[in-house]
Each structure stands twice: as structure tokens, then as C-alpha cells.
Amino acid sequence: MSSTNNPTANRRMLYVSPYVWLVIFVIFFYLLYVLRSVLMPFVAGILLAYLLDPAVEKLQKLKISRLWATLLVCVLAILIIVPAFGLLGGMIENQVSLLLQATPKYLRLIMDKIKPTLDGFAEKFPDLKNSGLDTMVKDNIGNGLKFVGKVLNKLLSNSFALINLVSLILITPIVTFYMLRDWGLFVKKFEGLLPKKSKKKILDVMQEINKIVAGFIRGQISVCLILGAFYSIGLKLVGLELGLLVGFIAGIISFIPYVGSITGFILGVVLAFAQYGDVTHVLYVIGVFMAGQFLEGNFLTPKLVGENVGLHPVWVMFALLAGGVLLGFLGLMLAVPLAAIIGVLVRHAIKHYKMSSLYLG
């Protein structure tokens, strides 16, 4: 009997060894690593299209064609994003310049406040009196503040150099437009390639992944923007000279659980103490961050992100750090979607394992 008429032989022909899938994944991630600089505008365009797709679908419900809805959303996005980046970039650049200029003043105020403590240490430990402890602390604090300012300045200049790259300016909007226009077509083609027997299960898994990714990314972007504005305005109102910079940093890295608020809190307290040298303004800064945490924990995250996105904070932090180390900015963009996919697949694997004879037997 020929193999074409033998169901068992056909199944063997269709069977793909796990080692083949392993090789495919290794090749995929190797190419991703090698082409990371080339892929960035394409990945950015796809992510933007993913974020903007709900707006296009809402316009389609108003009897607007997919093409015109895509054009309208892209034009509105450009009109909002470009001026926002220009305004924000100018403000942050001014704040970084202010930090570099104010470093000597802040250093002098900090040394005036901690000198009695250093003198007390010197009295208790006579060997420290002639060791130049105050000079060492002064130099280290000064170098630390200058280092922070230079790092922020470098990050800012690198970010704008990145934004000004021709590839990002030209390719990303084009990719975004075509992905938005043909999103439904891509989805249908993908569904058409799925095996009919497992199609429903695969689509259920994909829907779960989409729910988690959409809930986290779209919601977290909103949370970061609101928190950044809240911290910046709050710190500026309490009189912190560098309030806009601290608020921007705290907001922009709030997508990493707890890291944004802790970083902003420490920077705000140190700069408030350096600027005013009293406890009152430090308490003001603490009050701003306590209010921000209350707002985030009780209103922003539950309403915008949702409590059941299925991504544990530790898993998110690991994914972001691993993606950043391996692929740089491209890795940060891909970290959360890949973490969501892996998380969903692992949960389904555990579910099937607990239903298997290996577990039950």
C-alpha cells in the first residue's frame, strides 16, 4: 500500500520533530539579534499600528472606509506626536542644563547640612579627623551629580538622534500606514493558514495574548503619561527647580513596576534637600509621590491597565531588562509582547500537563 493512502504514514510525514522547532526558534532569534538595527523602524511601525487600530475600527463603525480612517488616524497621530516631542524635548533639555549649572550650589548646600554629622563621626572616630572625610564625600557627591547630569544629557541627545534618524522618520510612518490599512487582511490570511482541527484553540490563545498585550501596553502608556504629568506639575508646585525633569523620569519609566516611583522619589528627595536644605520641602516631595502612588494604585492601574492582565511585575521587569540587554531599544519594544506570549503558552502548557496521564497517573 502506498504512503499516500496510509493515514499512519501521512501523520508521520506531517509530524515535525521538537528539535526542528528548536532550530527554527534559534535561527529566528539569531536573525532578530543580527538585524536589530534594521528591524527597529519596522517593529516601531507595527506596534504603532497595533496601538492605533482600535481608533481606525471606531471610525469604520461610523461608515468611513478603512483607507480614509487610516489616513485620518495617521494624520492626527503625527499632529499630536511631533509637537509633543518637540515641546517635551525642549523642556527636558532646559532641565538638564539647569541641573549641570546648579550642581555646585546643590553640592554646597548638601555639605553645609551634613558637615555637623561628619564632624560628629570625626569626634567619635579620631582617625577620621585627618583623613579628609569631608573632602572625599564632597568630591563623591559632586562627581555623582555631574555624572547624573551627563548621563541624562547623553540619553537625551541619543534619544533625539534616534528620533532624527532617516529610517525612523521615513520608514516607521509608512509601515504604520500600511499595517493599519491592511490589518484585517493580515489577520484573515493568518487565520486561513491555521489547521482546521486546532483553529479554535489557537484563536482562543491568540485572543488571550491580544487581551493581555493590549491591556498592558495601551493601559501602561496612559498611566505613564498621566503619572509623568502629575509628578511634574506636583513637584513644580512645591517649588522643586528640577521638578519637570524628575517628574518626566518617574513617569517615563513607570512601565517598569515600582522602578519609576522609587527612582523619582529618591531623586526628588535628594534634590529638594539640596535646593532648600530643610525637612519641610522634603515632606512636600514625599507627599507628591504618596499622592501619585495612591492615584496609580486605586484609580489608574485598575481602570486603565486592569488587574487581571496576567503579567506578574517580576516577570515584566525580567523581560524588559533581558530585552534591553540583548537587543537594546528594540528589545524594550518587544519585551512585553514576547513576555505575554510566553506567559500564555506556559499557562496552557501547565493546564494540559495537569490533565495528562503523566500528572494524574
Residue pairs with C-beta under 8 A, 6 or more apart in sequence:
3 9
3 10
3 13
4 10
32 39
32 327
33 326
33 327
36 327
36 328
36 330
36 331
37 330
39 330
40 167
40 168
40 329
40 330
40 333
41 167
41 168
41 171
41 172
41 175
42 171
42 172
42 175
43 330
43 333
43 334
44 168
44 172
44 175
44 333
45 171
45 172
45 173
45 174
45 175
45 176
45 179
46 175
46 176
46 179
47 217
47 333
48 77
48 172
48 176
49 175
49 176
49 179
49 180
49 183
50 179
50 213
50 214
50 217
51 217
51 218
51 221
52 73
52 74
52 77
52 176
52 180
53 180
53 183
54 218
55 73
56 66
56 69
56 70
56 73
56 180
56 183
59 68
59 69
59 72
59 73
60 66
60 69
64 72
66 181
66 184
67 181
70 177
70 180
70 181
71 177
73 180
74 173
74 176
74 177
74 180
77 176
78 173
85 163
88 248
89 156
89 160
91 244
91 248
92 156
92 244
92 245
92 248
93 156
95 242
95 244
95 245
95 248
96 149
96 152
96 153
96 156
96 245
98 241
98 242
98 245
99 145
99 148
99 149
99 152
99 242
99 245
100 146
100 149
100 150
100 153
102 241
102 242
102 275
103 142
103 145
103 146
103 149
104 142
106 145
106 271
106 274
106 275
107 138
107 141
107 142
107 145
107 274
109 273
109 274
109 275
109 276
109 277
110 141
110 273
110 274
110 277
111 134
111 137
111 138
111 141
112 277
113 273
113 277
114 137
115 134
118 133
118 134
118 137
121 128
121 133
122 128
122 129
122 133
123 129
152 245
162 168
162 329
163 169
179 186
191 199
191 203
194 202
194 203
195 202
205 344
205 345
205 348
208 310
208 344
209 340
209 341
209 344
211 309
212 309
212 310
212 311
212 340
212 343
212 344
213 336
213 337
213 340
215 305
215 306
215 309
216 305
216 309
216 311
216 316
216 336
216 340
217 336
217 337
218 304
219 301
219 304
219 305
219 306
219 309
220 254
220 255
220 304
220 305
221 255
222 300
222 304
223 254
223 255
223 296
223 300
223 301
223 304
223 305
224 251
224 252
224 254
224 255
224 260
225 251
226 251
226 295
226 300
227 250
227 251
227 254
227 260
227 261
227 292
227 295
227 296
227 300
228 247
228 248
228 250
228 251
228 252
228 254
229 247
229 251
230 247
230 251
230 291
230 292
230 295
231 243
231 246
231 247
231 250
231 251
231 264
231 288
231 289
231 292
232 243
232 244
232 246
232 247
232 248
232 251
233 247
234 243
234 247
234 288
234 291
234 292
235 243
235 244
235 246
235 247
235 268
235 285
235 288
236 243
236 244
236 247
237 243
238 272
238 281
238 284
238 285
238 287
238 288
239 275
239 276
239 281
239 284
240 246
240 268
240 271
240 272
240 275
240 281
240 285
241 271
241 275
242 271
243 268
246 264
246 267
246 268
246 271
247 264
249 260
249 263
249 264
249 267
250 260
250 261
250 263
250 264
250 265
250 267
250 268
250 289
250 292
251 260
251 264
252 260
253 259
253 260
253 263
254 260
254 261
254 296
255 320
256 316
256 317
256 320
257 313
257 316
257 317
258 313
259 317
261 289
261 292
261 293
261 296
264 289
265 285
265 286
265 289
268 285
268 288
268 289
269 282
269 285
269 286
272 281
272 282
272 284
272 285
273 281
273 282
275 281
276 282
301 307
310 340
310 343
310 344
310 347
311 336
311 339
311 340
311 343
315 339
315 343
316 335
316 336
316 339
319 335
319 336
319 338
319 339
320 332
320 335
320 336
322 331
322 335
323 330
323 331
323 332
323 333
323 334
323 335
323 338
324 331
324 332
324 335
325 331
327 334
353 359
354 360
